[in-house]
Amino acid sequence: MKHENSLEVKREKDVLWKPSYEWYLKIFAIVLGTLTVLFFTLNIVLKPYMRQINPELTPWLNGGNSNKVATE
């Protein structure tokens, strides 16, 4: 019985490094920032390859001028 408890304590001591909440926050910020920069970079780079959507299909992208487009 005493031997089992000493093994459990030894396992906890064998851990060389345990990440803290600050580490998790830092890594989360790095990943989020990288994904954000990647998104906007790809958006700029791939802009010529994006297809144009007709304004009739998406009147909310037309600034509320759906009537003007429909009558033209």
DRENPA-3360 file (N, C-alpha, C; in nm, 2 decimals, always signed):
BEGIN
1 = MKHENSLE = +0.08/-0.12/+0.00/+0.00/+0.00/+0.00/+0.09/+0.13/+0.00 ~ +0.19/+0.13/+0.08/+0.27/+0.24/+0.09/+0.35/+0.26/-0.05 ~ +0.38/+0.15/-0.10/+0.46/+0.15/-0.23/+0.37/+0.21/-0.34 ~ +0.24/+0.19/-0.35/+0.16/+0.25/-0.45/+0.15/+0.40/-0.44 ~ +0.14/+0.45/-0.32/+0.13/+0.59/-0.30/+0.26/+0.66/-0.34 ~ +0.37/+0.60/-0.32/+0.50/+0.66/-0.35/+0.52/+0.66/-0.50 ~ +0.46/+0.56/-0.58/+0.46/+0.57/-0.72/+0.38/+0.68/-0.78 ~ +0.27/+0.71/-0.72/+0.18/+0.82/-0.76/+0.26/+0.95/-0.74;
9 = VKREKDVL = +0.32/+0.97/-0.63/+0.40/+1.09/-0.60/+0.52/+1.10/-0.70 ~ +0.58/+0.99/-0.73/+0.69/+0.99/-0.82/+0.65/+1.03/-0.96 ~ +0.53/+0.98/-1.00/+0.48/+1.02/-1.14/+0.46/+1.17/-1.15 ~ +0.41/+1.23/-1.04/+0.39/+1.38/-1.05/+0.53/+1.45/-1.05 ~ +0.63/+1.39/-0.99/+0.76/+1.46/-0.99/+0.83/+1.43/-1.12 ~ +0.79/+1.33/-1.20/+0.86/+1.30/-1.33/+0.82/+1.40/-1.43 ~ +0.72/+1.48/-1.41/+0.68/+1.58/-1.51/+0.78/+1.69/-1.51 ~ +0.85/+1.71/-1.62/+0.95/+1.81/-1.63/+0.89/+1.95/-1.65;
17 = WKPSYEWY = +0.78/+1.96/-1.72/+0.73/+2.09/-1.75/+0.58/+2.08/-1.76 ~ +0.50/+2.17/-1.70/+0.36/+2.17/-1.71/+0.32/+2.31/-1.76 ~ +0.25/+2.33/-1.87/+0.21/+2.46/-1.92/+0.12/+2.54/-1.82 ~ +0.14/+2.66/-1.81/+0.06/+2.75/-1.73/-0.05/+2.81/-1.81 ~ -0.14/+2.88/-1.74/-0.25/+2.95/-1.81/-0.19/+3.06/-1.90 ~ -0.08/+3.13/-1.85/-0.02/+3.23/-1.93/+0.03/+3.18/-2.06 ~ +0.09/+3.06/-2.06/+0.14/+2.99/-2.18/+0.03/+2.96/-2.28 ~ -0.08/+2.91/-2.22/-0.20/+2.88/-2.31/-0.25/+3.00/-2.37;
25 = LKIFAIVL = -0.26/+3.11/-2.30/-0.30/+3.24/-2.35/-0.21/+3.29/-2.46 ~ -0.08/+3.28/-2.44/+0.02/+3.33/-2.54/+0.01/+3.25/-2.67 ~ +0.00/+3.12/-2.65/-0.01/+3.03/-2.77/-0.15/+3.06/-2.85 ~ -0.25/+3.07/-2.77/-0.38/+3.10/-2.83/-0.38/+3.24/-2.91 ~ -0.31/+3.34/-2.85/-0.30/+3.47/-2.92/-0.21/+3.45/-3.05 ~ -0.11/+3.37/-3.04/-0.02/+3.35/-3.16/-0.10/+3.28/-3.27 ~ -0.17/+3.18/-3.23/-0.25/+3.10/-3.33/-0.36/+3.19/-3.39 ~ -0.43/+3.26/-3.31/-0.54/+3.35/-3.36/-0.48/+3.46/-3.45;
33 = GTLTVLFF = -0.37/+3.52/-3.41/-0.31/+3.62/-3.49/-0.26/+3.57/-3.62 ~ -0.20/+3.45/-3.62/-0.15/+3.39/-3.75/-0.26/+3.36/-3.84 ~ -0.37/+3.30/-3.79/-0.49/+3.27/-3.87/-0.55/+3.40/-3.93 ~ -0.56/+3.51/-3.85/-0.61/+3.63/-3.90/-0.53/+3.69/-4.01 ~ -0.40/+3.69/-3.99/-0.31/+3.74/-4.10/-0.32/+3.66/-4.22 ~ -0.32/+3.53/-4.20/-0.33/+3.44/-4.32/-0.46/+3.46/-4.39 ~ -0.57/+3.48/-4.32/-0.70/+3.50/-4.39/-0.70/+3.62/-4.47 ~ -0.65/+3.74/-4.42/-0.65/+3.86/-4.49/-0.55/+3.86/-4.61;
41 = TLNIVLKP = -0.44/+3.79/-4.59/-0.34/+3.78/-4.69/-0.39/+3.70/-4.81 ~ -0.46/+3.59/-4.78/-0.52/+3.51/-4.89/-0.63/+3.58/-4.95 ~ -0.71/+3.66/-4.88/-0.82/+3.73/-4.93/-0.76/+3.84/-5.03 ~ -0.65/+3.90/-5.00/-0.59/+4.00/-5.09/-0.53/+3.93/-5.21 ~ -0.46/+3.82/-5.19/-0.39/+3.75/-5.30/-0.49/+3.69/-5.40 ~ -0.59/+3.63/-5.34/-0.69/+3.56/-5.43/-0.80/+3.64/-5.48 ~ -0.80/+3.77/-5.45/-0.91/+3.86/-5.49/-0.94/+3.85/-5.64 ~ -0.84/+3.84/-5.73/-0.87/+3.83/-5.88/-0.94/+3.70/-5.91;
49 = YMRQINPE = -0.93/+3.60/-5.83/-0.99/+3.47/-5.87/-1.13/+3.45/-5.81 ~ -1.18/+3.55/-5.73/-1.31/+3.54/-5.67/-1.42/+3.57/-5.78 ~ -1.52/+3.50/-5.78/-1.63/+3.52/-5.88/-1.71/+3.64/-5.84 ~ -1.77/+3.71/-5.93/-1.86/+3.82/-5.91/-2.00/+3.77/-5.90 ~ -2.07/+3.81/-5.79/-2.21/+3.76/-5.77/-2.30/+3.87/-5.81 ~ -2.40/+3.84/-5.88/-2.50/+3.94/-5.93/-2.57/+4.01/-5.81 ~ -2.59/+4.14/-5.82/-2.65/+4.21/-5.71/-2.79/+4.17/-5.68 ~ -2.86/+4.11/-5.78/-3.00/+4.07/-5.76/-3.00/+3.95/-5.66;
57 = LTPWLNGG = -2.90/+3.87/-5.66/-2.89/+3.75/-5.57/-2.86/+3.79/-5.43 ~ -2.79/+3.90/-5.41/-2.75/+3.94/-5.28/-2.78/+4.09/-5.26 ~ -2.90/+4.13/-5.24/-2.93/+4.27/-5.22/-2.87/+4.33/-5.10 ~ -2.84/+4.26/-4.99/-2.78/+4.31/-4.87/-2.64/+4.36/-4.89 ~ -2.57/+4.30/-5.00/-2.44/+4.35/-5.03/-2.44/+4.47/-5.12 ~ -2.56/+4.51/-5.16/-2.57/+4.63/-5.25/-2.60/+4.76/-5.18 ~ -2.59/+4.75/-5.05/-2.62/+4.87/-4.97/-2.76/+4.91/-4.96 ~ -2.85/+4.82/-4.97/-2.99/+4.85/-4.96/-3.05/+4.91/-5.09;
65 = NSNKVATE = -2.98/+4.90/-5.20/-3.03/+4.96/-5.32/-3.09/+4.84/-5.41 ~ -3.16/+4.75/-5.35/-3.21/+4.64/-5.43/-3.32/+4.68/-5.53 ~ -3.40/+4.79/-5.49/-3.50/+4.84/-5.58/-3.44/+4.90/-5.70 ~ -3.33/+4.98/-5.68/-3.27/+5.04/-5.79/-3.21/+4.94/-5.89 ~ -3.16/+4.83/-5.84/-3.10/+4.73/-5.93/-3.21/+4.66/-6.00 ~ -3.32/+4.63/-5.93/-3.43/+4.55/-5.99/-3.50/+4.63/-6.10 ~ -3.50/+4.76/-6.09/-3.57/+4.84/-6.19/-3.48/+4.87/-6.31 ~ -3.35/+4.86/-6.30/-3.26/+4.89/-6.41/-3.26/+4.79/-6.52;
% end
